[in-house]
C-alpha cells in the first residue's frame, strides 16, 4: 500500500530526513503527515 511504502521511506531515511524534507513542498509535507499519522490519533 502507499501508506506502507511511505512509512518505509520515512523509516529508512530517518537519519537524513532533515535533508530530504527540503525537497518536498509544504503541500506535499502536509499530505505525507496526513498519510503517516494514524487515524486513531485524532479519535
C-alpha positions as YAML, in Angstrom:
chain: A
units: angstrom
residues:
- id: 1
  name: UNK
  ca: [0.00, 0.00, 0.00]
- id: 2
  name: UNK
  ca: [1.02, 3.62, -0.38]
- id: 3
  name: UNK
  ca: [0.96, 4.14, 3.37]
- id: 4
  name: UNK
  ca: [3.33, 1.20, 3.87]
- id: 5
  name: UNK
  ca: [5.71, 2.48, 1.18]
- id: 6
  name: UNK
  ca: [5.78, 5.99, 2.65]
- id: 7
  name: UNK
  ca: [6.29, 4.62, 6.15]
- id: 8
  name: UNK
  ca: [9.18, 2.51, 4.90]
- id: 9
  name: UNK
  ca: [10.72, 5.51, 3.13]
- id: 10
  name: UNK
  ca: [10.44, 7.60, 6.27]
- id: 11
  name: UNK
  ca: [11.92, 4.82, 8.41]
- id: 12
  name: UNK
  ca: [14.88, 4.18, 6.10]
- id: 13
  name: UNK
  ca: [15.60, 7.89, 5.62]
- id: 14
  name: UNK
  ca: [15.07, 8.91, 9.24]
- id: 15
  name: UNK
  ca: [18.69, 9.90, 9.88]
- id: 16
  name: UNK
  ca: [18.78, 12.32, 6.95]
- id: 17
  name: UNK
  ca: [15.11, 13.35, 6.95]
- id: 18
  name: UNK
  ca: [16.07, 17.00, 7.53]
- id: 19
  name: UNK
  ca: [17.80, 16.93, 4.13]
- id: 20
  name: UNK
  ca: [15.06, 15.03, 2.29]
- id: 21
  name: UNK
  ca: [12.35, 17.18, 3.80]
- id: 22
  name: UNK
  ca: [13.71, 20.23, 1.99]
- id: 23
  name: UNK
  ca: [12.95, 18.53, -1.36]
- id: 24
  name: UNK
  ca: [9.19, 18.47, -0.63]
- id: 25
  name: UNK
  ca: [6.76, 21.37, -0.94]
- id: 26
  name: UNK
  ca: [4.70, 22.40, 2.09]
- id: 27
  name: UNK
  ca: [1.61, 20.82, 0.48]
- id: 28
  name: UNK
  ca: [3.48, 17.55, -0.02]
- id: 29
  name: UNK
  ca: [4.64, 17.56, 3.61]
- id: 30
  name: UNK
  ca: [1.05, 18.06, 4.78]
- id: 31
  name: UNK
  ca: [-0.08, 15.12, 2.65]
- id: 32
  name: UNK
  ca: [2.75, 12.95, 4.00]
- id: 33
  name: UNK
  ca: [1.80, 13.84, 7.55]
- id: 34
  name: UNK
  ca: [-1.86, 13.06, 6.85]
- id: 35
  name: UNK
  ca: [-0.96, 9.66, 5.42]
- id: 36
  name: UNK
  ca: [1.61, 8.72, 8.05]
- id: 37
  name: UNK
  ca: [-0.30, 9.80, 11.16]
- id: 38
  name: UNK
  ca: [-2.63, 7.09, 12.37]
- id: 39
  name: UNK
  ca: [-6.35, 7.99, 12.23]
- id: 40
  name: UNK
  ca: [-6.69, 6.75, 15.81]
- id: 41
  name: UNK
  ca: [-4.52, 9.70, 16.83]
- id: 42
  name: UNK
  ca: [-7.47, 12.01, 16.20]
- id: 43
  name: UNK
  ca: [-10.05, 9.81, 17.95]
...
